[in-house]
């Protein structure tokens, strides 16, 4: 095993956080801004790169891996939490918006998961967080979540988060599933992914579901979210008074809108 073997427990229902138990000298890496709390003897260190812990890559390798994270819209840096004490210690990481935290054992999923670019939360040290380019031009230009998705590689535990309720679908060879582009959370590397134009002019223009949806073809596993954060934010923003919301809804809409903007 190249990855640190960590234990965990997920708390909460709609606003979840994951508590990770670290044995002495075990390390967990986390996305910047996901930290919630930790016990004493846990050392926090900012790391440069993809979090894989590969010390043989050199400066150029680290620059390249960090640059890949910037392309996905993430920070140049990640944070490593290491238990430097003698007993078991705990560190907790929280989901940034309502939804679910999904634990994924990469050793049981072919060593690789492709996920939406902001889904990664935390992982055992040794998991590499990179980028996955979609080979097909349609998926690149019209994929909703963008041409670039995150790629998690390794043989340890990784945690991703998504909005609303999460469902996992197992696709048989050749089986197809059509999904709203924003609702796709993650998939195993064996799943073929493309973008399909909504058929029918009236459906495309007046259906209210957009012009494109993702076509996923098995075999493999797919995780779908019921409430993408982009959809939630757009509904809240549209309900705000300055965007035409009802007057009696103003105080509620304004409060929720300001909450998501950190005011």
Buried (B, 14 or more C-beta within 10 A) or exposed (E): EBBBEBEBEBEEEEEBBBBBBBBEEBBBBBBEEBBEEBBEBBEEEEBBBBBBBBEEBEEEBBBBBBEBBEBBEBEBBBBBBBBEBEEEBBBBBBBBBBBBBBEBEBEEBEBBBBBBBBBBBBBBBBBBBBBBEBEEEBBBEBBBBBBBBBBBBBBBBBBBBBBBEBEEBEBEEEEEBEBBBBBBBBBBBBBBBBBBEBEEEEEBEEEEEEBBBBBBBBBBBBBBBBBBBEBBBEEBBEBBBEEEBEEEEBEEBBEBBEEEEEE
